[in-house]
Amino acid sequence: STYPEKLSAYECGSDPSGDARSRFDIRFYPVPILFIIPDPEVTFSFPWAVPPNKIDLFGSWSMMAFLLILTIGSLYEWKRGASDRE
């Protein structure tokens, strides 16, 4: 390559210090999972925001089942201590 600067690492304008590829502790992996859970919850809850007389029995039961599964999963994570930091 004619531009050696392209091959060098860039770290906020200063010379790189240390290896760019470091291993994360396994304790940090549940944290992003806890933040990913509310995304589908909000997405699947939007259709339920219609007037109650427009939702049929199947829609009501399917939303209740979804919320029940979500609640069970959240309680499992809480009981397991996924959000506790040591």
N, C-alpha and C positions, 0 to 999 in steps of 0.2 A: 504494500500500500504506500502511496506517496504521502499520506498524512498520518504520521505516527501518533498524533494527538487522538485520533479516533480509536486507537487500540488501548489507550490508557484509561484507567478508571477515573471517574469524576466524583468528588465528594465535597459538595458545597464550595467549590472554588479552591479548596486546599488539597494538599497531597493526601492520598488515601492512607488511613492508619489501620492496619490489621487486615484480616481476610474478610472479603465481602460476603462469603457464604459461611454463616455460622448456624449452628443447630439451635432450634428452639426447644425449650423445656416442654415436656409433654403436658405439664399442668396448664399451659396457655391454650391448648386446643379446645377445651370446652367453652371458653369465653366467646369466640366467634360463633360457635353453634348456638349459644344462648341469644346472640343478636340476630341470627338468621331466622329463628323460629317466628318472631312476630311478622315477618314479611308476608308469608302465605296466609297468616291469620287475617291480616288486614285485607289482602286481596280477595279471599273467599268470603269475607264479611260484607263487602260492598253490595252484592246483590240482595242481601238481607235488609238493606236500608230502604226498601220500598214500603209503601203503606201496608199495614197488616192484612187488609182485606184482599190484597193482590197475591198473597202467598198461599199456596195450597198446602194440604196436609203433608205431602211428600217433601216440599221445600222446608217446612218447619222441622220435620223430623230429621232431615239430612243435616240441617244447620245445628240442631241440638246434638246429633251424633258427632259432628265435627268439633263442636265446643267441648264435648265430653272427652274426646280423644286428646284434644289439646290440653285440657285441664289435667288429665291423668299424666301426660308427658311432662308438664310443668311441675306437678307435684313430685314425680319421680326424680327429676333433676334437682329439685329443692331438697328432697330427702337424702339424695346421694351426696349433697354438698358441692355441687358443681360450681357454685358461685363463691364458695369460701376460698380465701387466699391464705396461705400459710406464712 
